[in-house]
Amino acid sequence: METKFYPQVGETLYKATLPSGLKMVVLPRPGFAKKLCYLVTDYGAIHRDFEMDGQKYSAPAGVAHYLEHKLFDMPGRDITGEFATLGASPNAFTSYDMTAYYFSCTENFRENLNLLLEFVTTPYFTEESVAKEQGIIGQEIDMNLDNPDSRLFDLLMEVMYEKHPVGTPILGTKESIAQITPQVLTDCHRAFYKPDNMFLCVVGDVDPDEVAELAEARFKELPNPVVTAPREWAEPMETCKKEITTQMEVAMPMFQLGFKAEALPNGEAGVRGEIIGDLAAEALFGESSQLYLKLYEEGLIDASFGGGFEAVEGMALLTASGDSENPQAVRDAILAEAKRLVAEGIAENDFLRMQRSALGRRIRGLDSFESTCFRLCAYHFSHFDYFEIPAVYRQVTPADLTQFLQRVVTEDRMCMAVITPKEVS
């Protein structure tokens, strides 16, 4: 077990790659009663096509999320109830590029960890249970279609992305989930829920060696097939459609504006690109920016306005969204402000303030078990040690931000989705 101390954040990590291939870290929190555990797989909604042991597979959209639901279903057992009996609160989520299962507890940590390891690694899918889940997830899809915020984002992704699978919602569609069978779930579980594709992270007052022993006892029995999946998509940077509008039951128009950015590489270079994107968004339309104050004073935006930089494996984008009676005016103002910042540059004092503030939020986030555990997992799959991030912040310059804005915030790379109130008939 490797031990590493990070003086810039005052943290110590215990790390190991177990004989089975599973990688794990433990972040000690001596004296704390709470313990948090994440078991994560490098598998999300965008990983639909893959090759396993020389055979090609193409799964329907929505399988990763479907699988997340189904793994809680074991014959004759109530997994959530078993966690509750042990004093733990379990949950799970599926994103575009990973799936996580986790629990928090103050007692019975060993038993809760064993239960987590057991149900995540035990596939059990029957025709009856899979058919039942289609109805449940179908209702979830309907709810998203009726939710203006979810509909707005999904609509933007659908229009912006031609090749990258991020254009399909994480849940899939009713048509795609109807194609999911027990065999599809079994194949995807075997391909992606294998030791060398998973990561275990624990934060709390626990024994790292005990965590490793319990994990290896479970994972050493699992198969480790040879799997390859596309991690790059030939996505053009230009958008073929600049605006799409639909109507829903909303009080005033809602918009989401996106600008395509290049996919980030793994490792430190990718993290540097993420930081540049984050700071560029803050400089352009953050709450303390000139543009935000101007748009607010003119009544073009309200407190709902916000945005940032988003990155998923194989794609990245700058986004801004909110409510506005004139979304097109907000869009035009963002384009104009980006050009002004590129021409005039970003003041050193403003840059240092944003840089210190952003890094400070990261450091303060280490006080949260949940935030820390999530970030350790997410950055692990990007092949970066999260506690090294302060050094990367210091590499970024104001010129990096203006170069990003010049390249990304253009009409060629732009698309906007708008939801307007339904007309009264």
C-alpha positions in Angstrom: 0.0 0.0 0.0 1.5 3.3 -1.1 1.2 6.3 1.2 1.5 9.8 -0.2 1.3 13.2 1.6 0.2 16.3 -0.3 1.6 19.4 1.5 -0.4 21.9 -0.7 -3.7 20.6 0.6 -2.5 18.9 3.8 -3.9 15.5 2.9 -2.6 11.9 3.0 -3.8 9.2 0.6 -3.3 5.5 0.8 -3.2 4.0 -2.7 -3.1 0.4 -4.1 -3.6 -1.6 -7.2 -4.8 -5.0 -6.0 -3.8 -8.3 -7.5 -7.2 -8.5 -9.2 -6.5 -5.2 -11.0 -8.9 -3.1 -8.9 -7.4 0.3 -8.0 -8.4 1.9 -4.7 -7.6 4.9 -2.4 -8.4 5.6 1.2 -8.4 9.2 2.6 -8.1 9.0 6.4 -10.4 11.2 8.6 -9.2 10.2 12.1 -11.8 10.9 14.8 -14.7 11.3 12.4 -17.7 9.0 12.9 -18.9 9.3 9.3 -17.5 7.1 6.6 -18.2 7.4 2.8 -17.5 4.8 0.2 -17.7 5.0 -3.6 -17.4 2.1 -6.0 -17.2 3.4 -9.5 -16.9 2.0 -13.0 -15.4 3.7 -16.0 -18.6 3.2 -17.9 -21.4 5.7 -18.7 -24.1 6.5 -21.1 -21.7 7.3 -24.0 -20.1 3.8 -23.9 -22.5 1.9 -26.1 -20.2 0.3 -28.7 -17.4 -2.0 -27.6 -15.4 -5.1 -28.4 -15.0 -7.9 -25.8 -12.7 -10.9 -26.3 -12.7 -10.1 -30.0 -16.4 -9.9 -30.5 -18.2 -6.6 -31.3 -21.2 -5.3 -29.4 -23.5 -2.4 -29.9 -25.8 -1.6 -26.9 -29.0 0.5 -27.0 -28.9 4.0 -25.5 -29.7 4.0 -21.8 -28.1 0.7 -20.8 -25.6 2.2 -18.3 -28.4 3.8 -16.4 -30.6 0.8 -16.7 -27.9 -1.4 -15.3 -27.4 0.9 -12.4 -31.1 0.4 -11.5 -31.0 -3.4 -12.0 -28.0 -4.1 -9.8 -30.0 -3.2 -6.7 -32.4 -6.1 -7.6 -31.2 -9.4 -6.2 -33.4 -12.5 -5.8 -35.4 -12.6 -2.6 -33.6 -9.6 -1.1 -34.1 -5.9 -0.5 -30.6 -4.3 -0.9 -31.7 -0.9 0.2 -33.4 -2.3 3.3 -30.3 -4.3 4.2 -28.2 -1.2 4.1 -30.8 0.6 6.3 -30.7 -2.2 8.8 -26.9 -1.7 8.9 -27.3 2.0 9.5 -26.2 3.1 6.0 -27.7 5.3 3.3 -27.0 3.9 -0.2 -27.4 5.6 -3.6 -26.1 5.5 -7.1 -25.9 7.7 -10.2 -25.0 7.4 -13.9 -23.3 10.1 -15.9 -22.2 10.3 -19.5 -18.9 8.7 -18.7 -19.1 6.9 -15.3 -21.4 5.0 -13.0 -21.1 5.2 -9.2 -22.5 3.3 -6.3 -22.0 4.6 -2.8 -23.0 4.6 0.9 -22.4 6.6 4.0 -22.5 5.2 7.5 -21.3 5.8 11.1 -21.3 2.1 12.1 -21.0 -1.4 10.6 -18.6 -0.1 7.9 -17.1 -3.6 7.2 -20.6 -5.1 6.7 -21.8 -2.2 4.5 -18.7 -2.4 2.4 -19.2 -6.1 1.9 -22.8 -5.5 0.9 -21.8 -2.8 -1.6 -19.1 -5.1 -3.2 -21.5 -8.0 -3.3 -24.5 -6.4 -5.1 -22.5 -4.3 -7.6 -20.6 -7.4 -8.7 -23.6 -9.8 -8.8 -25.6 -9.5 -12.1 -29.1 -10.9 -11.8 -31.4 -10.2 -14.7 -34.6 -12.0 -15.6 -37.1 -11.3 -18.5 -39.8 -10.4 -15.9 -37.6 -7.9 -13.9 -36.2 -6.3 -17.0 -39.7 -5.8 -18.5 -40.8 -4.2 -15.2 -37.9 -1.8 -15.1 -38.8 -0.6 -18.6 -42.0 0.8 -17.2 -40.2 2.5 -14.3 -37.5 4.1 -16.5 -40.1 5.0 -19.1 -41.9 7.1 -16.4 -38.5 8.7 -15.5 -38.0 9.6 -19.2 -41.5 11.1 -19.3 -40.7 13.2 -16.2 -37.5 14.5 -17.9 -39.5 15.4 -21.0 -41.9 17.4 -18.8 -39.1 19.1 -16.9 -38.1 22.4 -18.8 -34.5 22.4 -17.4 -33.9 18.8 -18.4 -35.6 19.2 -21.8 -33.6 22.4 -22.5 -30.3 20.7 -22.0 -31.1 17.5 -23.8 -32.5 19.5 -26.8 -29.2 21.5 -27.0 -27.1 18.4 -26.9 -29.2 16.7 -29.5 -28.8 19.6 -31.9 -25.2 20.5 -31.2 -23.6 17.0 -31.4 -23.7 15.0 -34.7 -21.2 12.2 -33.9 -20.6 12.2 -30.2 -23.2 10.0 -28.3 -23.7 12.9 -25.8 -26.5 13.9 -28.2 -28.7 11.1 -26.7 -30.0 11.5 -23.1 -28.4 9.5 -20.3 -31.7 7.7 -19.7 -32.0 6.8 -23.4 -35.4 7.0 -25.1 -38.5 4.8 -24.7 -37.6 3.2 -28.1 -34.0 2.4 -27.1 -34.8 1.0 -23.6 -37.4 -1.3 -25.2 -34.4 -3.1 -26.9 -32.7 -3.9 -23.6 -32.7 -7.6 -22.7 -31.2 -9.6 -19.9 -28.4 -10.7 -22.3 -27.6 -7.0 -23.2 -27.3 -6.2 -19.5 -25.2 -9.3 -18.8 -22.8 -8.4 -21.7 -22.4 -4.8 -20.6 -21.9 -5.8 -16.9 -19.2 -8.4 -17.9 -17.5 -5.8 -20.2 -17.4 -2.8 -17.8 -17.9 -4.1 -14.2 -14.5 -5.8 -14.2 -11.7 -5.2 -11.7 -9.3 -3.3 -13.9 -12.1 -0.9 -15.1 -13.3 0.0 -11.6 -12.2 2.2 -8.7 -12.9 2.1 -5.0 -12.6 5.2 -2.8 -13.2 5.5 0.9 -13.1 8.6 3.1 -13.2 8.2 6.8 -11.6 6.7 9.9 -11.0 3.2 8.5 -8.1 0.7 8.2 -6.8 0.9 4.5 -5.4 -2.6 4.7 -8.8 -4.0 5.8 -10.5 -2.2 2.9 -8.0 -3.7 0.5 -8.5 -7.2 2.0 -12.3 -7.0 1.7 -12.2 -5.7 -1.8 -9.7 -8.2 -3.1 -11.7 -11.1 -1.5 -14.6 -10.1 -3.8 -12.8 -9.0 -7.0 -10.3 -11.8 -7.2 -13.2 -14.1 -8.3 -14.4 -11.9 -11.1 -13.5 -12.3 -14.8 -11.3 -9.7 -16.5 -12.1 -10.0 -20.2 -10.2 -7.9 -22.8 -12.4 -5.0 -23.7 -11.9 -2.0 -26.0 -14.3 0.9 -26.5 -14.1 4.0 -28.6 -12.9 7.0 -26.5 -12.9 9.5 -29.4 -15.6 10.6 -31.9 -15.0 12.5 -35.1 -17.1 15.4 -33.9 -16.9 18.6 -36.0 -16.3 21.9 -34.1 -18.8 23.8 -36.3 -22.5 23.5 -35.5 -24.9 22.9 -38.4 -27.8 24.5 -36.6 -27.6 27.7 -34.6 -30.9 27.7 -32.8 -33.8 25.4 -31.9 -37.0 26.5 -30.2 -39.9 24.5 -28.7 -42.8 25.4 -26.4 -43.7 24.2 -22.9 -45.7 25.3 -19.9 -43.2 28.0 -18.7 -43.8 31.5 -17.4 -41.2 33.1 -19.6 -38.7 32.1 -22.2 -35.8 29.9 -21.1 -32.5 29.4 -23.0 -29.3 27.4 -23.0 -26.4 28.6 -25.1 -23.5 26.3 -26.0 -20.1 26.7 -27.6 -18.2 23.6 -28.7 -14.7 23.2 -27.3 -12.0 20.6 -28.2 -12.1 17.4 -26.2 -9.6 17.4 -23.3 -6.7 15.0 -23.1 -6.1 12.8 -20.1 -3.7 13.8 -17.4 -2.4 17.2 -16.4 -2.9 18.8 -19.8 -6.6 18.0 -19.6 -7.0 19.4 -16.1 -5.2 22.6 -17.2 -7.7 22.8 -20.1 -10.6 22.4 -17.7 -9.3 25.2 -15.4 -8.8 27.5 -18.4 -12.4 26.8 -19.5 -13.7 27.4 -15.9 -11.9 30.7 -15.5 -12.8 31.9 -19.0 -16.5 31.3 -18.2 -16.1 33.3 -15.0 -14.4 36.1 -16.8 -17.0 36.2 -19.6 -20.3 35.9 -17.7 -19.6 35.1 -14.0 -21.6 37.1 -11.4 -18.8 39.6 -10.9 -18.1 40.1 -14.6 -18.9 43.4 -16.5 -21.3 41.5 -18.8 -23.3 40.0 -16.0 -23.9 43.4 -14.3 -24.7 45.0 -17.6 -27.3 42.4 -18.6 -28.8 42.4 -15.2 -29.2 46.2 -15.1 -30.8 46.1 -18.6 -33.3 43.5 -17.4 -32.1 40.9 -19.9 -31.3 38.3 -17.2 -32.2 37.6 -13.6 -30.8 35.5 -10.8 -31.4 32.3 -12.9 -28.6 33.2 -15.2 -25.4 31.2 -15.0 -23.0 29.0 -16.9 -19.6 27.3 -16.9 -17.4 24.8 -18.7 -18.5 21.2 -19.1 -16.3 18.3 -20.1 -17.2 14.7 -20.9 -14.9 12.1 -22.4 -14.4 13.1 -26.0 -16.1 16.5 -25.9 -16.3 19.8 -24.0 -18.4 23.0 -24.2 -18.9 26.4 -22.7 -22.6 27.0 -21.6 -24.8 29.8 -20.4 -28.4 29.5 -19.5 -31.3 31.3 -17.7 -34.6 33.0 -18.2 -34.9 36.0 -20.5 -37.5 37.8 -22.5 -34.9 38.2 -25.2 -32.5 35.2 -25.4 -31.1 36.4 -28.7 -30.0 39.7 -27.2 -28.2 37.8 -24.4 -26.5 35.6 -27.0 -25.3 38.6 -29.0 -24.0 40.3 -25.9 -22.0 37.3 -24.9 -20.4 37.1 -28.4 -19.6 40.8 -28.3 -18.1 40.6 -24.8 -15.9 37.7 -25.8 -14.5 39.8 -28.6 -13.9 42.7 -26.3 -12.0 40.6 -23.8 -9.9 39.1 -26.5 -9.1 42.6 -27.9 -8.4 44.3 -24.5 -7.2 41.4 -22.5 -8.1 40.3 -19.0 -6.7 42.6 -16.2 -4.1 40.9 -14.1 -5.9 41.8 -10.9 -9.2 40.4 -12.1 -7.4 37.2 -13.2 -5.7 36.7 -9.9 -8.9 37.3 -8.0 -10.7 34.7 -10.1 -7.8 32.2 -9.8 -7.6 32.5 -6.0 -11.4 32.3 -5.6 -11.6 29.1 -7.8 -8.7 27.4 -6.1 -10.1 28.4 -2.7 -13.4 26.7 -3.5 -11.6 23.6 -4.5 -9.6 23.6 -1.2 -12.8 24.3 0.9 -14.5 21.4 -1.0 -12.1 19.0 0.7 -14.1 19.6 3.9 -17.0 17.7 2.3 -16.7 13.9 2.2 -19.0 13.7 -0.8 -17.2 16.4 -2.9 -13.8 14.9 -2.1 -14.8 11.3 -2.9 -16.5 12.3 -6.1 -13.6 14.3 -7.4 -11.0 11.6 -6.5 -13.0 9.2 -8.5 -13.7 11.4 -11.5 -10.1 12.6 -11.8 -8.8 9.0 -11.4 -10.5 8.1 -14.7 -8.9 11.2 -16.3 -5.5 9.8 -15.1 -4.8 12.7 -12.8 -4.1 12.9 -9.0 -6.7 15.4 -7.8 -4.6 16.6 -4.9 -2.0 17.9 -7.3 -4.5 20.5 -8.7 -3.1 23.6 -6.9 0.1 23.4 -8.9 -1.9 23.3 -12.2 -3.9 26.4 -11.3 -0.6 28.3 -11.0 0.3 27.4 -14.6 -2.7 29.2 -16.1 -2.2 32.7 -17.4 -4.6 35.5 -18.6 -3.5 34.9 -22.1 -4.7 31.3 -21.9 -8.2 32.6 -21.1 -8.3 35.1 -24.0 -7.0 32.4 -26.4 -9.7 30.1 -25.3 -12.4 32.8 -25.8 -11.1 33.7 -29.2 -11.1 30.1 -30.4 -14.3 28.8 -28.8 -16.8 31.7 -28.4 -17.7 32.1 -32.1 -20.8 31.9 -34.2 -19.4 28.9 -36.0 -19.3 26.8 -32.8 -22.5 28.2 -31.2 -25.9 26.8 -30.8 -28.9 27.9 -28.6 -31.9 26.0 -27.4 -35.0 28.1 -26.4 -38.2 27.1 -24.6 -41.0 29.7 -25.0 -44.4 29.7 -23.2 -47.1 27.8 -24.9 -49.4 30.1 -26.9 -53.0 30.4 -25.4 -55.4 29.1 -28.0 
